[in-house]
Amino acid sequence: MPLFPRAVSAYAEVVPAPALHLAHKPASHSHVEAAALPVVGLTAWQGLVDLGGVSEGDRVLVHGGGGGVGHVAIQIAKAFGAHVIATPSGSKRECVEGVGADEVIDYKAVDFTDAVRDIDVALDTIGGDAAERSLEVLRPGGHFMTAIAETRSSSPRTRRPACASAASPSTPAGSPCEVSPNLSNRAGSPRRPTSEGTG
Ligand SMILES: NC(=O)c1ccc[n+]([C@@H]2O[C@H](COP(=O)([O-])OP(=O)(O)OC[C@H]3O[C@@H](n4cnc5c(N)ncnc54)[C@H](OP(=O)(O)O)[C@@H]3O)[C@@H](O)[C@H]2O)c1
């Protein structure tokens, strides 16, 4: 994906981009559906795969699992064979379970530090004190990544690992789960998105 939006003036009708930044749109996806995926998908991929090194059997914690980045992160982690724990609000439980989360913690009702332990990879999409508190539930040697440029934490340990602070992509209107390209595997064959309200 070309650097969006400034570097290539991506709101223009025609933009130049290095071929390496481009990929074919799956035939199964409309242009709108396909356009919903790259920024959230790359953010989640960078955090979990490139930096977090997620692998089969890992216990993965996705903060904000019902959000734009979070609901794609769940699917990527599942595609790698991880056990995924997500923290959406209660209203998003069905959506988050629908994209594959093994455990769902309603962050409005339960403090995740009381509910999970031994996390191999944690991905933060909410900021605040999530970084510092996530360290309490990581196993020794576990990885914490954040998509948030700045956290409230004053600890150098939790300020450093920002994985995707670039851009401020906009998630399409409506619930992210309504526009989710459902990644069924990591070989590049996402299932057709369950797209509603994207037209
Ligand atoms: N979207 C991107 O492509 C992208 C790329 C790079 C960086 N980022 C950054 O990543 C962050 C998230 O982006 P997004 O597009 O995923 O936002 P989003 O769609 O608004 O999702 C954020 C989610 O966080 C949840 N949440 C809020 N407080 C929470 C808490 N205390 N515990 C657990 N979950 C909580 C919300 O859940 P409820 O609605 O259920 O309350 C919401 O679903 C933003 O700061 C953004 O700047 C995003």
The ligand as an SDF file (V2000), in Angstrom:
LIG
                    3D

 48 52  0  0  0  0  0  0  0  0999 V2000
   -7.0950    1.9760   12.2150 N   0  0  0  0  0  0  0  0  0  0  0  0
   -5.8260    1.8810   11.8080 C   0  0  0  0  0  0  0  0  0  0  0  0
   -5.5150    1.4180   10.6970 O   0  0  0  0  0  0  0  0  0  0  0  0
   -4.7110    2.3200   12.7220 C   0  0  0  0  0  0  0  0  0  0  0  0
   -3.3840    2.3220   12.2590 C   0  0  0  0  0  0  0  0  0  0  0  0
   -2.3540    2.7130   13.1230 C   0  0  0  0  0  0  0  0  0  0  0  0
   -2.6780    3.1150   14.4090 C   0  0  0  0  0  0  0  0  0  0  0  0
   -3.9900    3.1400   14.8190 N   0  0  0  0  0  0  0  0  0  0  0  0
   -4.2990    3.5690   16.1630 C   0  0  0  0  0  0  0  0  0  0  0  0
   -4.8300    2.4530   16.8620 O   0  0  0  0  0  0  0  0  0  0  0  0
   -5.8670    2.8790   17.7350 C   0  0  0  0  0  0  0  0  0  0  0  0
   -7.1110    2.0510   17.4640 C   0  0  0  0  0  0  0  0  0  0  0  0
   -7.5470    2.2860   16.1540 O   0  0  0  0  0  0  0  0  0  0  0  0
   -8.8620    1.5780   15.6310 P   0  0  0  0  0  0  0  0  0  0  0  0
   -9.0670    2.0680   14.2450 O   0  0  0  0  0  0  0  0  0  0  0  0
   -8.7910    0.1190   15.8710 O   0  0  0  0  0  0  0  0  0  0  0  0
   -9.9390    2.2600   16.5980 O   0  0  0  0  0  0  0  0  0  0  0  0
  -11.4470    1.8150   16.9170 P   0  0  0  0  0  0  0  0  0  0  0  0
  -12.0320    1.1150   15.7580 O   0  0  0  0  0  0  0  0  0  0  0  0
  -12.1230    3.0130   17.4790 O   0  0  0  0  0  0  0  0  0  0  0  0
  -11.2750    0.7240   18.0740 O   0  0  0  0  0  0  0  0  0  0  0  0
  -10.8630    1.0490   19.3520 C   0  0  0  0  0  0  0  0  0  0  0  0
  -11.4970    0.0320   20.2700 C   0  0  0  0  0  0  0  0  0  0  0  0
  -10.9690    0.1840   21.5800 O   0  0  0  0  0  0  0  0  0  0  0  0
  -11.9600   -0.2730   22.4560 C   0  0  0  0  0  0  0  0  0  0  0  0
  -11.6480    0.2180   23.7910 N   0  0  0  0  0  0  0  0  0  0  0  0
  -11.7400    1.4710   24.2760 C   0  0  0  0  0  0  0  0  0  0  0  0
  -11.3320    1.5030   25.5660 N   0  0  0  0  0  0  0  0  0  0  0  0
  -10.9490    0.2290   25.8610 C   0  0  0  0  0  0  0  0  0  0  0  0
  -10.4260   -0.4000   27.0360 C   0  0  0  0  0  0  0  0  0  0  0  0
  -10.2010    0.2900   28.1650 N   0  0  0  0  0  0  0  0  0  0  0  0
  -10.1470   -1.7220   26.9960 N   0  0  0  0  0  0  0  0  0  0  0  0
  -10.3510   -2.4430   25.8700 C   0  0  0  0  0  0  0  0  0  0  0  0
  -10.8520   -1.9100   24.7220 N   0  0  0  0  0  0  0  0  0  0  0  0
  -11.1480   -0.5830   24.7480 C   0  0  0  0  0  0  0  0  0  0  0  0
  -13.2620    0.2150   21.8970 C   0  0  0  0  0  0  0  0  0  0  0  0
  -14.2340   -0.7270   22.2440 O   0  0  0  0  0  0  0  0  0  0  0  0
  -15.7840   -0.3580   22.4990 P   0  0  0  0  0  0  0  0  0  0  0  0
  -16.2440    0.4420   21.3180 O   0  0  0  0  0  0  0  0  0  0  0  0
  -16.4270   -1.6820   22.6100 O   0  0  0  0  0  0  0  0  0  0  0  0
  -15.8340    0.4390   23.7700 O   0  0  0  0  0  0  0  0  0  0  0  0
  -12.9880    0.2000   20.3830 C   0  0  0  0  0  0  0  0  0  0  0  0
  -13.5950   -0.9310   19.7790 O   0  0  0  0  0  0  0  0  0  0  0  0
   -6.0330    4.3930   17.5070 C   0  0  0  0  0  0  0  0  0  0  0  0
   -5.3250    5.0910   18.5170 O   0  0  0  0  0  0  0  0  0  0  0  0
   -5.3830    4.6340   16.1690 C   0  0  0  0  0  0  0  0  0  0  0  0
   -4.8200    5.9200   16.0820 O   0  0  0  0  0  0  0  0  0  0  0  0
   -5.0060    2.7390   14.0160 C   0  0  0  0  0  0  0  0  0  0  0  0
  1  2  1  0
  2  3  2  0
  2  4  1  0
  4  5  1  0
  4 48  2  0
  5  6  2  0
  6  7  1  0
  7  8  2  0
  8  9  1  0
  8 48  1  0
  9 10  1  0
  9 46  1  0
 10 11  1  0
 11 12  1  0
 11 44  1  0
 12 13  1  0
 13 14  1  0
 14 15  2  0
 14 16  1  0
 14 17  1  0
 17 18  1  0
 18 19  2  0
 18 20  1  0
 18 21  1  0
 21 22  1  0
 22 23  1  0
 23 24  1  0
 23 42  1  0
 24 25  1  0
 25 26  1  0
 25 36  1  0
 26 27  1  0
 26 35  1  0
 27 28  2  0
 28 29  1  0
 29 30  1  0
 29 35  2  0
 30 31  1  0
 30 32  2  0
 32 33  1  0
 33 34  2  0
 34 35  1  0
 36 37  1  0
 36 42  1  0
 37 38  1  0
 38 39  2  0
 38 40  1  0
 38 41  1  0
 42 43  1  0
 44 45  1  0
 44 46  1  0
 46 47  1  0
M  CHG  2   8   1  16  -1
M  END
$$$$
